């Protein structure tokens, strides 16, 4: 189960430097809300770190961050910014068990096929310690499709996305909606998911 379609993967391979070096600031307000729920120095897994800006922000605040990306080319770009190794990890390869206090997945799980999303979320849940938290964001819609760069998106509705989170595996599930944009320059409705692994 590839986490990215061939065309999506090709986009990040062929445009890694431009994508990573674009003017993109870390989403400070979302990051601060996320980090405020964690103990100082908590261990965080970042999925789809892209150019590494979010990992840099969390590292600067003293958190123990493991940055990863599914694109080897983007991982190299993130390493340049971070000055540390970035693991190449595809979503179906997430194999940690109860290692992380939190997972930050900003604008990356939106490339997972609809059929595979529940399975990827189960892998993320296993990687979290009891009580660990997840942040993930998606471009809202009513069915899978592609953007003008031919990148695949799962484009979920809020209700469809909520049903991907099994109630026995996730607690404190909240989905906030906000308007924004993305690399393609198109107005975008974003779904920001917050969830936690139950303590017992």
C-alpha positions as CSV (number, residue, x, y, z in Angstrom):
1,X,0.0,0.0,0.0
2,X,1.9,3.0,-1.2
3,X,1.2,6.1,0.9
4,X,1.7,8.3,-2.1
5,X,0.6,7.7,-5.7
6,X,3.3,7.5,-8.2
7,X,2.5,11.0,-9.5
8,X,2.4,12.4,-5.9
9,X,5.7,10.8,-5.1
10,X,7.2,12.1,-8.4
11,X,6.1,15.7,-7.5
12,X,8.0,15.6,-4.2
13,X,11.0,13.9,-5.8
14,X,11.3,16.4,-8.7
15,X,10.4,19.5,-6.7
16,X,11.9,18.8,-3.3
17,X,14.3,21.8,-3.2
18,X,11.7,24.3,-4.3
19,X,9.0,22.8,-2.0
20,X,11.3,22.8,1.0
21,X,12.7,26.3,0.5
22,X,9.5,28.1,-0.2
23,X,8.4,30.8,2.1
24,X,6.5,28.7,4.7
25,X,6.4,29.6,8.3
26,X,5.7,27.0,11.0
27,X,2.0,27.0,12.1
28,X,2.9,28.6,15.4
29,X,-0.6,28.8,16.9
30,X,-1.3,25.1,16.2
31,X,2.1,24.0,17.3
32,X,1.8,26.0,20.6
33,X,-1.5,24.4,21.4
34,X,-0.1,21.0,20.6
35,X,3.1,21.5,22.7
36,X,1.2,23.0,25.6
37,X,-0.4,19.6,26.2
38,X,3.0,17.9,26.6
39,X,5.5,17.6,29.4
40,X,8.9,19.4,28.8
41,X,11.2,17.3,26.6
42,X,8.4,15.0,25.5
43,X,9.2,12.7,22.6
44,X,7.5,13.6,19.4
45,X,7.3,11.8,16.0
46,X,6.8,14.1,13.1
47,X,5.4,12.5,10.0
48,X,5.8,14.2,6.6
49,X,8.2,16.8,7.9
50,X,8.8,18.4,4.5
51,X,11.4,21.1,4.7
52,X,11.7,20.6,8.5
53,X,10.3,23.9,9.7
54,X,7.9,22.4,12.2
55,X,10.5,20.0,13.6
56,X,12.9,23.0,14.0
57,X,10.3,24.9,16.0
58,X,9.7,22.0,18.3
59,X,13.4,21.2,18.7
60,X,14.1,24.9,19.6
61,X,11.6,24.5,22.4
62,X,13.4,21.6,23.9
63,X,11.3,18.7,22.7
64,X,12.8,15.4,21.6
65,X,11.7,15.2,18.0
66,X,12.1,12.4,15.5
67,X,11.6,14.0,12.0
68,X,10.6,11.7,9.2
69,X,9.3,12.0,5.6
70,X,8.3,9.5,3.0
71,X,10.3,11.3,0.3
72,X,14.1,10.7,0.4
73,X,14.6,13.9,-1.4
74,X,12.6,16.0,1.1
75,X,14.4,14.2,3.9
76,X,17.7,15.5,2.5
77,X,16.3,19.0,2.4
78,X,15.0,18.8,6.0
79,X,18.4,17.6,7.1
80,X,20.0,20.7,5.7
81,X,17.7,22.9,7.9
82,X,17.8,20.8,11.0
83,X,21.5,19.7,11.0
84,X,20.5,16.2,12.0
85,X,19.4,12.9,10.3
86,X,15.8,12.7,9.0
87,X,14.5,9.2,8.7
88,X,12.7,8.1,5.4
89,X,9.6,6.4,6.7
90,X,6.5,5.7,4.6
91,X,3.2,5.5,6.4
92,X,2.9,1.8,5.9
93,X,6.3,1.4,7.5
94,X,5.5,3.0,10.8
95,X,6.5,0.2,13.2
96,X,7.2,1.8,16.6
97,X,5.3,0.5,19.6
98,X,4.5,2.8,22.5
99,X,7.5,5.0,21.9
100,X,6.2,8.5,21.5
101,X,4.3,11.0,23.6
102,X,2.9,12.7,20.5
103,X,2.7,12.5,16.8
104,X,2.6,15.7,14.6
105,X,1.2,15.0,11.1
106,X,0.6,18.4,9.5
107,X,-0.7,18.2,5.9
108,X,0.7,14.7,5.2
109,X,-1.9,12.1,5.9
110,X,-4.1,13.8,3.3
111,X,-2.1,11.9,0.7
112,X,-3.0,8.4,2.1
113,X,-5.6,6.6,0.0
114,X,-9.1,6.5,1.6
115,X,-9.0,2.7,1.7
116,X,-5.7,2.8,3.7
117,X,-6.2,5.6,6.1
118,X,-7.7,3.6,9.0
119,X,-4.8,1.2,8.8
120,X,-2.3,4.0,8.9
121,X,-4.1,5.6,11.9
122,X,-3.8,2.2,13.7
123,X,-0.1,2.2,13.1
124,X,0.2,5.7,14.5
125,X,-1.9,4.7,17.5
126,X,0.5,1.8,18.2
127,X,3.5,4.2,18.1
128,X,2.0,6.4,20.8
129,X,2.3,5.7,24.5
130,X,-0.9,5.5,26.5
131,X,-2.3,9.1,26.8
132,X,-0.2,10.2,23.8
133,X,-1.7,12.7,21.4
134,X,-2.0,13.1,17.6
135,X,-2.3,16.2,15.5
136,X,-3.2,15.7,11.8
137,X,-4.6,18.0,9.1
138,X,-6.5,17.3,5.9
139,X,-7.9,19.3,3.0
140,X,-11.7,19.0,3.2
141,X,-13.8,17.7,0.4
142,X,-16.3,15.0,-0.6
143,X,-14.1,12.4,-2.3
144,X,-10.6,11.7,-3.5
145,X,-9.0,13.6,-6.3
146,X,-5.9,15.5,-7.5
147,X,-4.7,19.0,-7.4
148,X,-3.2,20.9,-10.4
149,X,0.2,19.3,-9.7
150,X,-1.4,15.8,-10.0
151,X,-0.9,15.1,-6.3
152,X,-3.4,12.7,-4.8
153,X,-5.6,13.8,-1.9
154,X,-8.2,11.9,0.1
155,X,-10.3,15.1,0.5
156,X,-12.5,13.9,3.5
157,X,-15.6,15.4,4.9
158,X,-15.6,16.0,8.6
159,X,-18.1,13.2,9.2
160,X,-16.2,10.7,7.0
161,X,-12.9,11.6,8.8
162,X,-14.4,11.1,12.2
163,X,-15.5,7.6,11.3
164,X,-11.9,6.6,10.5
165,X,-11.0,7.0,14.2
166,X,-12.2,3.8,16.0
167,X,-13.7,4.8,19.4
168,X,-12.0,2.0,21.2
169,X,-8.6,3.2,20.0
170,X,-9.0,6.9,20.2
171,X,-10.2,9.4,22.8
172,X,-10.7,13.2,23.0
173,X,-11.4,13.3,19.3
174,X,-11.9,16.9,18.0
175,X,-11.9,18.2,14.4
176,X,-11.6,22.0,13.9
177,X,-12.2,23.6,10.6
178,X,-10.4,26.6,9.2
179,X,-9.9,28.4,5.9
180,X,-6.4,28.7,4.5
181,X,-4.3,27.8,1.5
182,X,-1.5,25.5,0.4
183,X,1.3,25.1,-2.0
184,X,-1.1,25.1,-5.0
185,X,-2.2,28.6,-4.1
186,X,-5.9,27.6,-4.0
187,X,-8.3,28.6,-1.2
188,X,-8.6,25.6,1.1
189,X,-10.9,24.4,3.8
190,X,-8.7,22.6,6.4
191,X,-9.7,19.9,8.9
192,X,-7.4,19.9,11.9
193,X,-7.7,16.7,14.0
194,X,-6.7,16.3,17.6
195,X,-7.0,12.9,19.3
196,X,-5.4,10.9,22.1
197,X,-4.6,7.3,22.8
198,X,-6.7,6.1,25.8
199,X,-4.8,5.6,29.0
200,X,-6.6,2.4,29.7
